[in-house]
Amino acid sequence: MKKRLLTILLSASVITAAVAQSGEQKLRNLATYFTPEKKYLVLPVKNGAPKRNIELWADGDNVRFFDMELADDKPDWYAYLDISEWKGKPVELRVDKLPVDSKAFAPIAQSDEDKNAGEVYKEKLRAQFHFSPKRGWTNDPNGMAYFNGEYHLFFQHNPYGRGWGNMTWGHAVSKDMIHWTEVGDALHPDKFGPMFSGSAIVDSFNTSGLGEPGKPAMIMFFTGARSWAQAMAYTTDGRTFHKLDKAAVPRINKDNRDPKVIWHAPTKQWVMVLYVERDGGQHSMQFLTSPDLKNWTKTSSLNGGIGDDRYLFECPEFYELPVDGNPANKKWLLTAANSDYAIGSFDGKTFTPEAERLSNQRGRDFYAAQTFNNQPEGRRIEIGWWRTHTDKDDMTFNQGMSIPLEHKLVTTPEGIRLTRLPIKELEQLRDKTYNLGKLKLKEGGKNPLESINSELAEIRTELEPGKAATITFTLRGLPVVYDVAKQQLTIDGVTAPAALQDGKLKLIIYVDRTGVELFANDGLMFMPINKNLEAANQSYSLTATGGTVKVNNLDVYALKSIW
């Protein structure tokens, strides 16, 4: 009898009795069983449609829950939910407030292929050498680590819409930090809440006991945005992930979040830096230590700004670098989401700042950057969330990442400072080279870049402005203006200081579909500017006013796509 009842239950679409009246539209709540036979449940998305809550239940557990702009009829695109782990088992699908005539799940579509119409990664607003997800929203980079011969980039991801929400850890891997392959979402919302930002480490000494013989574990720490606790997950193969049932660090105060974990070799312990909002809107960084990654002790706290003063607000990053490449002289850097940083010393428990509120990132919408742990050459490589303007037209994705940047500490007349420069691996993207050498740039003179026509470009130059008033690079219609008297660069309304050094200005500029990233004076100033460039305009120019500019070198490279 029980078997017969179950068969009836599984073979019929059971519609719960909740039918509501909303103006002229009748709504219903849907509850229906189906059996996964293929890898994906196909979810139709209509940009701008009302959001519906969707749940999947298996064996009495709510295994997936999210909201999305569900298409009741013709979709703009499809999201794909991996249901392979429940193949052959009954799964209940619940959807709230569907119009009674909705065709969203009539029938329930499954697929072994993850595809949408058009050529993925070639869309008109897809950056061509910056990472962005195949579809859906992305923001903060998370859990960046080198593990099992691959760079792992996890990222805040909404797999079901191109707006923020349903925070999940997306996952991409790379051999060179340039060419990325998505390998499926790693961490899904659960009892802790949506999966907010965090970090990953490789537990080489198996202090946690989560590794296997010959297989150390990569361990991820994340904030559950319901419990506001810091929880753990781990993997030994880089593809299969397991969460620990108990939080590693319970909530401390208010919306504490974004755990950054590192190994501190001198004291042979793990260190966590955690953003904590204190009473009165006080931003702070809490330091904790652990011998085994599971049991943590608070050791110290450092205050930042208050309220709208976002110094040391969100997304901590903490690491040590040699000064001028000297391993006998190292300093620690503490930074947060807006890239303002402090330099100081660290004894394993307390960070003591020696210089604070420093910045060399002066662009627009570069945020929440993180660096790779366990980088095999010991370099410190950063990727930041770049808030590009890609939620337009029929795009199925939104937002992306910066190019990878190498950090160094150098001594300047003002003191020790951080530099950011593009990593050397980007050179493999150079397709065609224009070595324009030395020249003199006169007002009203010939444009030395007139022969260049390229969608993607890298420009490297050293300029001596002399008595010139302005120097302007026009990059596919976007002016980059240097005011010589003020020693300032201006791009699309954003102005940043770029002082001449011995009368010279060094520039590196990368040009992609979604904006430019500029580096001045060997990386002492980094200026990312998000701007959708006009597809039809692939021209470049270099002009001067008020005098003659001495160009000591000018090299331009047309670049290849990473896709």
LUMVOGU-80426 format. One line per 4 residues: number of its first residue (from 1); their letters; for each residue x, y, z of C-alpha. Coordinates in Angstrom, 2 decimals. Layout:
NUM> a> X:Y:Z ~ ...
% end
This chain:
1> mkkr> 0.00:0.00:0.00 ~ 2.82:2.41:0.94 ~ 4.62:1.64:-2.32 ~ 1.46:2.35:-4.33
5> llti> 0.93:5.68:-2.54 ~ 4.53:6.69:-3.21 ~ 4.16:5.80:-6.90 ~ 1.06:7.97:-7.14
9> llsa> 2.87:10.79:-5.37 ~ 5.88:10.68:-7.66 ~ 3.98:10.32:-10.92 ~ 1.65:13.24:-10.35
13> svit> 2.43:16.92:-10.13 ~ 1.06:17.78:-6.77 ~ -0.12:21.35:-6.63 ~ -0.60:22.69:-3.14
17> aava> -3.92:24.29:-2.49 ~ -2.58:27.78:-1.99 ~ -4.09:29.92:-4.73 ~ -4.02:33.67:-4.18
21> qsge> -5.64:36.61:-5.91 ~ -3.20:39.44:-6.88 ~ -5.06:42.13:-8.81 ~ -6.25:40.42:-12.00
25> qklr> -3.62:37.69:-11.79 ~ -4.22:34.41:-9.99 ~ -1.17:32.91:-8.32 ~ -0.47:29.45:-7.02
29> nlat> 2.23:27.72:-5.04 ~ 3.71:24.76:-6.86 ~ 4.98:21.58:-5.21 ~ 5.85:18.77:-7.58
33> yftp> 8.07:15.70:-7.53 ~ 10.42:14.66:-10.31 ~ 13.32:12.25:-10.64 ~ 16.67:13.68:-11.80
37> ekky> 17.86:11.76:-14.83 ~ 20.34:14.26:-16.27 ~ 22.98:16.59:-14.85 ~ 21.07:19.88:-14.80
41> lvlp> 17.67:21.26:-13.94 ~ 17.00:23.95:-16.56 ~ 15.72:27.22:-15.07 ~ 14.17:29.82:-17.43
45> vkng> 15.17:33.42:-16.58 ~ 13.43:36.63:-17.61 ~ 15.46:39.74:-16.76 ~ 13.31:42.10:-14.68
49> apkr> 10.53:39.59:-13.98 ~ 9.14:39.23:-10.43 ~ 11.34:37.06:-8.24 ~ 10.02:33.65:-7.19
53> niel> 11.35:31.58:-4.32 ~ 12.47:28.14:-5.45 ~ 13.39:25.18:-3.25 ~ 14.61:21.65:-3.87
57> wadg> 13.98:19.01:-1.22 ~ 15.63:15.60:-1.15 ~ 15.25:12.96:1.56 ~ 13.40:15.49:3.70
61> dnvr> 16.19:18.08:3.50 ~ 16.04:21.50:1.85 ~ 19.13:20.97:-0.32 ~ 18.86:24.11:-2.46
65> ffdm> 16.98:27.37:-2.00 ~ 17.18:30.59:-3.98 ~ 15.09:33.27:-5.66 ~ 15.19:34.20:-9.31
69> elad> 13.43:36.22:-11.99 ~ 11.54:33.23:-13.30 ~ 10.28:33.38:-16.87 ~ 6.64:32.33:-17.04
73> dkpd> 6.78:32.14:-20.82 ~ 9.64:32.93:-23.20 ~ 12.93:33.28:-21.25 ~ 15.83:35.64:-21.94
77> wyay> 18.29:32.93:-20.94 ~ 18.61:29.74:-18.91 ~ 20.33:29.01:-15.61 ~ 21.50:25.48:-14.92
81> ldis> 21.28:23.88:-11.48 ~ 23.45:20.78:-11.03 ~ 21.19:17.99:-9.74 ~ 23.49:15.08:-10.56
85> ewkg> 24.03:14.06:-6.93 ~ 20.33:13.11:-6.68 ~ 20.10:11.09:-9.89 ~ 17.51:8.37:-9.65
89> kpve> 16.05:9.69:-6.40 ~ 12.78:11.57:-5.98 ~ 13.25:15.32:-5.57 ~ 10.54:17.79:-4.66
93> lrvd> 10.48:21.15:-6.44 ~ 8.66:23.97:-4.69 ~ 7.94:27.38:-6.23 ~ 5.94:30.17:-4.63
97> klpv> 3.43:32.48:-6.29 ~ 3.47:31.26:-9.85 ~ 0.78:32.60:-12.20 ~ -1.68:29.80:-12.78
101> dska> -0.95:29.86:-16.50 ~ 2.85:29.88:-16.04 ~ 4.83:27.60:-18.36 ~ 8.01:27.86:-16.28
105> fapi> 7.99:24.21:-15.25 ~ 5.65:22.75:-17.82 ~ 7.38:20.44:-18.31 ~ 10.26:20.22:-15.82
109> aqsd> 13.25:20.39:-18.18 ~ 16.51:18.57:-17.59 ~ 19.70:18.61:-19.64 ~ 23.19:17.12:-19.73
113> edkn> 24.41:20.23:-21.56 ~ 24.96:23.66:-20.06 ~ 24.32:26.07:-22.89 ~ 22.53:29.20:-23.99
117> agev> 21.90:30.73:-27.38 ~ 24.85:32.53:-28.91 ~ 28.57:32.05:-28.46 ~ 29.51:32.11:-24.77
121> ykek> 32.44:34.40:-23.83 ~ 32.11:36.35:-27.10 ~ 29.13:38.47:-26.04 ~ 29.50:42.15:-26.91
125> lraq> 30.00:43.26:-23.28 ~ 32.19:40.32:-22.27 ~ 35.66:41.44:-21.18 ~ 38.17:39.49:-23.25
129> fhfs> 41.11:39.16:-20.85 ~ 39.38:39.59:-17.51 ~ 37.58:36.75:-15.76 ~ 33.79:36.86:-15.61
133> pkrg> 31.37:33.98:-14.96 ~ 29.70:32.15:-17.80 ~ 26.42:33.53:-16.53 ~ 24.92:35.21:-13.49
137> wtnd> 26.24:37.87:-11.15 ~ 29.67:37.89:-9.50 ~ 31.33:40.12:-6.90 ~ 34.12:39.48:-4.36
141> pngm> 36.90:37.04:-5.22 ~ 37.10:34.39:-2.49 ~ 39.30:31.50:-1.41 ~ 42.19:32.25:-3.76
145> ayfn> 44.86:29.55:-3.42 ~ 47.29:27.40:-5.41 ~ 46.41:23.74:-4.81 ~ 47.06:20.46:-6.64
149> geyh> 48.85:22.23:-9.48 ~ 46.07:24.74:-10.14 ~ 45.14:28.25:-9.15 ~ 41.69:28.24:-7.59
153> lffq> 39.51:31.32:-7.83 ~ 36.28:31.12:-5.89 ~ 33.92:34.07:-6.18 ~ 30.66:35.44:-4.88
157> hnpy> 28.14:34.21:-7.41 ~ 24.44:34.37:-8.15 ~ 24.00:31.45:-10.57 ~ 20.32:32.29:-11.17
161> grgw> 20.34:35.98:-12.14 ~ 22.55:38.82:-13.22 ~ 21.75:40.88:-10.11 ~ 23.20:40.40:-6.62
165> gnmt> 21.66:37.61:-4.54 ~ 21.73:33.91:-3.65 ~ 25.37:34.20:-2.59 ~ 27.13:31.02:-3.62
169> wgha> 30.84:30.32:-4.06 ~ 31.45:29.98:-7.78 ~ 34.65:28.19:-8.75 ~ 37.17:28.55:-11.58
173> vskd> 40.63:27.05:-12.05 ~ 43.71:28.08:-14.04 ~ 47.28:27.02:-14.71 ~ 48.50:30.58:-15.29
177> mihw> 46.05:32.97:-13.54 ~ 45.07:34.26:-17.00 ~ 43.02:31.52:-18.70 ~ 40.19:30.35:-16.45
181> tevg> 37.80:27.41:-16.63 ~ 34.65:27.29:-14.50 ~ 34.16:23.93:-12.82 ~ 30.79:24.41:-11.12
185> dalh> 29.61:26.10:-7.96 ~ 31.42:24.90:-4.85 ~ 29.51:26.15:-1.79 ~ 25.75:26.68:-1.71
189> pdkf> 23.57:28.50:0.85 ~ 22.75:26.27:3.83 ~ 21.70:26.48:7.47 ~ 24.43:29.09:8.08
193> gpmf> 22.82:31.27:5.40 ~ 24.08:32.59:2.06 ~ 27.79:31.96:1.48 ~ 29.51:35.31:2.03
197> sgsa> 33.19:36.02:1.40 ~ 36.22:34.31:2.87 ~ 39.54:32.67:2.10 ~ 41.26:29.33:1.50
201> ivds> 44.51:27.79:2.70 ~ 46.37:24.55:2.04 ~ 46.80:22.59:5.27 ~ 50.16:21.09:4.29
205> fnts> 50.89:19.75:7.80 ~ 47.36:18.33:8.23 ~ 46.88:20.30:11.44 ~ 43.13:19.97:10.97
209> glge> 43.14:16.20:10.45 ~ 40.97:16.72:7.37 ~ 43.61:15.63:4.88 ~ 44.43:12.13:3.70
213> pgkp> 47.81:10.39:3.36 ~ 49.58:12.17:0.50 ~ 46.55:14.44:0.03 ~ 46.57:17.64:2.08
217> amim> 43.26:19.42:2.34 ~ 42.44:22.82:0.96 ~ 40.25:24.44:3.58 ~ 37.86:27.28:2.90
221> fftg> 36.54:29.69:5.52 ~ 33.35:31.61:4.77 ~ 30.76:33.74:6.53 ~ 27.26:32.34:6.78
225> arsw> 25.06:35.39:6.32 ~ 22.33:34.12:8.62 ~ 24.32:32.94:11.61 ~ 27.12:35.49:11.00
229> aqam> 29.49:32.76:12.11 ~ 32.69:31.78:10.32 ~ 32.29:28.25:8.99 ~ 34.56:25.76:7.24
233> aytt> 34.57:23.55:4.18 ~ 37.34:21.40:2.75 ~ 38.43:19.41:-0.28 ~ 41.26:16.99:-1.03
237> dgrt> 40.71:16.85:-4.80 ~ 39.81:20.47:-5.58 ~ 36.42:19.50:-6.97 ~ 34.41:17.79:-4.21
241> fhkl> 33.62:19.90:-1.17 ~ 32.53:19.02:2.34 ~ 31.26:21.41:5.00 ~ 31.84:21.02:8.71
245> dkaa> 28.59:21.02:10.65 ~ 29.88:23.28:13.43 ~ 31.04:26.85:12.97 ~ 34.73:27.55:13.61
249> vpri> 34.14:31.05:15.03 ~ 30.71:32.02:16.41 ~ 29.35:35.50:15.81 ~ 31.35:38.16:17.64
253> nkdn> 29.33:41.33:17.10 ~ 26.90:42.52:14.46 ~ 27.77:41.70:10.85 ~ 31.25:40.27:11.38
257> rdpk> 32.45:38.68:8.16 ~ 35.06:37.89:5.50 ~ 37.64:35.71:7.32 ~ 41.19:35.84:5.95
261> viwh> 43.33:32.91:7.18 ~ 47.11:32.54:6.84 ~ 49.89:30.37:8.28 ~ 52.31:32.26:10.56
265> aptk> 55.54:30.27:10.37 ~ 57.50:31.94:13.23 ~ 54.84:30.97:15.81 ~ 53.70:27.81:13.96
269> qwvm> 50.03:28.66:14.12 ~ 47.15:29.79:11.96 ~ 46.01:33.41:12.04 ~ 42.56:34.68:11.10
273> vlyv> 41.80:38.33:10.42 ~ 38.08:39.05:10.57 ~ 36.12:42.23:9.92 ~ 33.93:43.13:12.90
277> erdg> 31.60:46.10:13.15 ~ 31.72:47.33:16.72 ~ 29.11:49.47:18.46 ~ 28.67:52.96:17.07
281> gqhs> 29.61:51.90:13.55 ~ 33.26:51.39:14.47 ~ 35.06:49.32:11.83 ~ 37.66:46.92:13.20
285> mqfl> 39.83:43.95:12.37 ~ 39.80:41.09:14.87 ~ 42.88:38.84:15.04 ~ 42.53:35.22:16.14
289> tspd> 44.94:32.27:16.30 ~ 44.53:28.51:16.07 ~ 46.73:25.39:16.14 ~ 44.30:23.27:14.12
293> lknw> 41.97:25.59:12.13 ~ 39.00:24.42:14.22 ~ 39.58:26.06:17.60 ~ 40.25:29.78:17.61
297> tkts> 41.39:32.26:20.29 ~ 40.95:36.03:20.05 ~ 44.28:37.81:20.46 ~ 43.91:41.46:19.45
301> slng> 41.78:43.99:17.60 ~ 42.62:47.06:15.52 ~ 40.16:49.88:14.86 ~ 39.70:51.56:11.50
305> gigd> 37.24:54.26:10.51 ~ 33.71:54.90:11.73 ~ 30.56:54.84:9.60 ~ 31.19:56.30:6.16
309> dryl> 34.92:56.41:6.85 ~ 35.61:53.01:5.26 ~ 39.22:52.53:6.41 ~ 39.57:48.85:7.42
313> fecp> 36.00:48.08:6.36 ~ 35.18:44.58:5.05 ~ 37.27:41.98:3.24 ~ 40.58:42.01:5.15
317> efye> 43.80:40.99:3.44 ~ 46.96:40.37:5.48 ~ 50.41:39.32:4.32 ~ 54.15:39.93:4.60
321> lpvd> 56.50:41.21:1.88 ~ 60.21:41.98:1.63 ~ 61.13:45.66:1.22 ~ 63.01:46.29:-2.02
325> gnpa> 63.31:42.52:-2.45 ~ 65.43:42.15:0.71 ~ 64.35:39.00:2.64 ~ 66.11:40.32:5.76
329> nkkw> 63.79:43.34:5.83 ~ 60.12:42.43:5.72 ~ 56.95:44.30:6.60 ~ 53.33:43.26:7.07
333> llta> 50.45:44.83:5.17 ~ 46.86:45.01:6.38 ~ 44.27:46.20:3.90 ~ 40.53:45.99:3.36
337> ansd> 37.87:46.30:0.68 ~ 38.67:49.81:-0.59 ~ 42.44:49.01:-0.87 ~ 43.59:51.55:1.74
341> yaig> 46.39:49.86:3.66 ~ 48.65:49.96:6.70 ~ 52.27:48.83:6.93 ~ 53.68:47.48:10.17
345> sfdg> 54.94:44.56:12.22 ~ 53.22:41.41:13.47 ~ 54.28:39.11:16.33 ~ 51.73:36.37:15.70
349> ktft> 49.08:37.98:17.89 ~ 49.11:41.74:17.38 ~ 49.61:43.88:14.29 ~ 51.36:47.17:15.09
353> peae> 50.95:49.80:12.36 ~ 53.91:51.99:11.45 ~ 52.14:53.86:8.63 ~ 48.38:53.95:8.08
357> rlsn> 45.74:55.06:5.58 ~ 48.01:54.63:2.59 ~ 46.64:54.03:-0.90 ~ 47.88:53.49:-4.42
361> qrgr> 44.55:52.38:-5.92 ~ 42.88:55.51:-7.27 ~ 40.41:54.20:-9.79 ~ 36.69:53.50:-9.91
365> dfya> 34.76:50.48:-8.65 ~ 37.74:48.26:-7.80 ~ 36.80:46.50:-4.56 ~ 37.29:43.57:-2.19
369> aqtf> 40.59:42.41:-3.69 ~ 42.28:39.27:-2.37 ~ 45.62:37.56:-2.96 ~ 46.58:33.96:-3.65
373> nnqp> 47.78:31.85:-0.73 ~ 50.43:29.21:-1.38 ~ 51.72:30.87:-4.58 ~ 54.51:28.48:-5.67
377> egrr> 57.09:31.19:-6.43 ~ 56.37:33.17:-3.28 ~ 54.90:36.08:-5.21 ~ 51.94:37.99:-3.82
381> ieig> 49.32:38.14:-6.60 ~ 46.04:40.01:-6.25 ~ 42.74:39.96:-8.11 ~ 39.98:42.45:-7.34
385> wwrt> 36.29:42.64:-8.10 ~ 35.81:45.14:-10.93 ~ 32.27:46.52:-11.03 ~ 31.82:46.62:-14.76
389> htdk> 28.63:47.86:-16.42 ~ 27.46:44.64:-18.03 ~ 23.84:44.24:-16.89 ~ 22.54:45.50:-20.21
393> ddmt> 20.69:44.24:-23.27 ~ 20.58:40.46:-23.46 ~ 23.72:39.77:-21.41 ~ 23.40:36.65:-19.27
397> fnqg> 26.23:37.63:-16.89 ~ 27.25:40.68:-14.87 ~ 30.45:42.01:-13.28 ~ 33.99:40.65:-13.48
401> msip> 37.50:40.67:-12.06 ~ 40.62:42.77:-12.57 ~ 43.70:41.44:-14.26 ~ 46.08:39.72:-11.79
405> lehk> 48.44:42.19:-10.10 ~ 51.76:41.52:-8.39 ~ 52.40:43.35:-5.12 ~ 55.81:44.60:-3.97
409> lvtt> 57.12:46.95:-1.29 ~ 59.56:49.66:-2.31 ~ 61.32:52.49:-0.54 ~ 60.32:55.98:-1.70
413> pegi> 61.15:59.48:-0.41 ~ 57.78:59.36:1.40 ~ 58.54:56.01:3.05 ~ 57.83:52.36:2.26
417> rltr> 55.03:52.01:-0.26 ~ 53.09:49.28:-2.05 ~ 53.29:48.86:-5.82 ~ 50.90:46.98:-8.09
421> lpik> 51.91:45.83:-11.56 ~ 50.41:43.43:-14.14 ~ 51.80:39.92:-13.75 ~ 54.35:38.67:-16.28
425> eleq> 52.00:35.89:-17.43 ~ 49.92:38.49:-19.29 ~ 52.71:38.79:-21.86 ~ 51.51:35.55:-23.49
429> lrdk> 48.45:37.46:-24.73 ~ 50.57:39.71:-26.97 ~ 49.58:39.10:-30.57 ~ 50.98:41.93:-32.68
433> tynl> 53.77:44.27:-31.57 ~ 54.26:47.93:-32.46 ~ 57.69:49.15:-31.27 ~ 57.44:52.87:-31.92
437> gklk> 60.69:53.67:-30.15 ~ 61.77:57.22:-29.36 ~ 60.05:60.27:-30.81 ~ 59.10:63.87:-30.19
441> lkeg> 55.44:64.69:-29.80 ~ 54.56:68.21:-30.92 ~ 51.28:70.06:-30.58 ~ 49.33:69.53:-33.80
445> gknp> 51.87:66.96:-34.97 ~ 51.37:63.52:-36.42 ~ 49.60:60.91:-34.30 ~ 52.19:58.16:-33.66
449> lesi> 49.41:55.62:-32.98 ~ 47.42:56.22:-36.17 ~ 48.29:52.83:-37.68 ~ 46.99:50.87:-34.68
453> nsel> 43.54:49.35:-34.87 ~ 42.83:46.86:-32.10 ~ 40.01:46.00:-29.74 ~ 42.39:44.84:-27.00
457> aeir> 45.68:46.52:-26.22 ~ 48.62:46.92:-23.86 ~ 50.58:50.19:-23.97 ~ 53.96:50.85:-22.30
461> tele> 55.66:54.22:-22.46 ~ 57.99:56.69:-20.74 ~ 57.32:60.38:-21.32 ~ 59.19:63.59:-20.53
465> pgka> 56.56:66.36:-20.70 ~ 59.00:69.26:-20.61 ~ 57.00:72.47:-21.01 ~ 53.89:70.79:-22.40
469> atit> 50.55:71.57:-20.72 ~ 48.73:68.28:-21.37 ~ 49.38:64.85:-22.82 ~ 46.38:62.82:-24.01
473> ftlr> 46.05:59.19:-24.96 ~ 42.69:58.57:-26.65 ~ 41.95:54.88:-26.32 ~ 39.07:53.73:-28.52
477> glpv> 37.39:57.08:-27.90 ~ 38.25:57.29:-24.18 ~ 40.58:60.23:-23.32 ~ 43.33:59.67:-20.75
481> vydv> 44.61:63.15:-19.93 ~ 47.77:64.06:-18.02 ~ 47.86:67.61:-16.64 ~ 51.57:68.41:-16.42
485> akqq> 51.31:71.36:-14.04 ~ 49.03:69.54:-11.62 ~ 50.78:66.19:-12.22 ~ 47.40:64.47:-12.37
489> ltid> 45.75:61.90:-14.62 ~ 42.05:62.17:-15.48 ~ 39.96:59.41:-17.06 ~ 36.19:59.67:-17.51
493> gvta> 35.83:62.18:-14.68 ~ 38.14:60.36:-12.23 ~ 41.36:62.19:-11.28 ~ 44.42:60.66:-9.60
497> paal> 47.87:61.99:-8.66 ~ 50.84:60.83:-10.76 ~ 53.94:62.81:-9.83 ~ 56.79:63.11:-12.30
501> qdgk> 59.93:61.23:-11.29 ~ 63.08:63.01:-12.46 ~ 60.85:64.81:-14.93 ~ 59.48:61.54:-16.35
505> lkli> 56.17:59.72:-16.34 ~ 56.04:55.96:-16.86 ~ 52.71:54.43:-17.89 ~ 51.35:50.96:-18.53
509> iyvd> 47.77:50.79:-19.84 ~ 45.56:47.78:-20.56 ~ 42.48:48.27:-22.75 ~ 39.54:45.83:-22.79
513> rtgv> 35.90:46.08:-23.83 ~ 34.78:47.08:-20.34 ~ 37.41:49.67:-19.45 ~ 41.07:50.42:-18.88
517> elfa> 43.58:49.68:-16.14 ~ 46.42:52.19:-15.86 ~ 49.66:51.87:-13.88 ~ 51.88:54.90:-13.30
521> ndgl> 55.50:55.10:-12.19 ~ 56.30:51.42:-11.82 ~ 53.02:50.67:-10.06 ~ 53.06:53.35:-7.37
525> mfmp> 49.63:54.36:-8.68 ~ 46.98:51.98:-10.05 ~ 43.93:53.44:-11.79 ~ 41.23:51.03:-13.01
529> inkn> 38.34:52.76:-14.79 ~ 35.23:50.81:-15.78 ~ 33.81:52.10:-19.06 ~ 32.08:50.18:-21.85
533> leaa> 34.02:51.17:-24.94 ~ 32.30:51.63:-28.27 ~ 32.72:48.42:-30.26 ~ 33.13:50.16:-33.61
537> nqsy> 35.94:52.43:-32.40 ~ 39.27:50.61:-32.23 ~ 41.51:53.61:-32.89 ~ 44.27:55.09:-30.71
541> slta> 45.96:58.47:-30.58 ~ 48.60:60.33:-28.60 ~ 48.60:64.14:-28.60 ~ 50.13:67.05:-26.66
545> tggt> 49.34:70.71:-26.04 ~ 51.49:73.63:-24.95 ~ 54.89:72.25:-25.87 ~ 56.88:69.29:-27.15
549> vkvn> 56.91:65.97:-25.27 ~ 59.92:63.71:-25.43 ~ 58.79:60.09:-25.79 ~ 61.64:57.87:-24.58
553> nldv> 59.88:54.67:-25.57 ~ 56.44:53.69:-26.84 ~ 55.43:50.05:-27.25 ~ 51.92:48.88:-28.09
557> yalk> 50.72:45.29:-28.19 ~ 47.48:44.07:-29.72 ~ 46.22:41.36:-27.38 ~ 44.47:38.02:-27.81
561> siw> 41.35:36.96:-25.96 ~ 41.69:34.52:-23.06 ~ 38.55:32.76:-24.23
% end
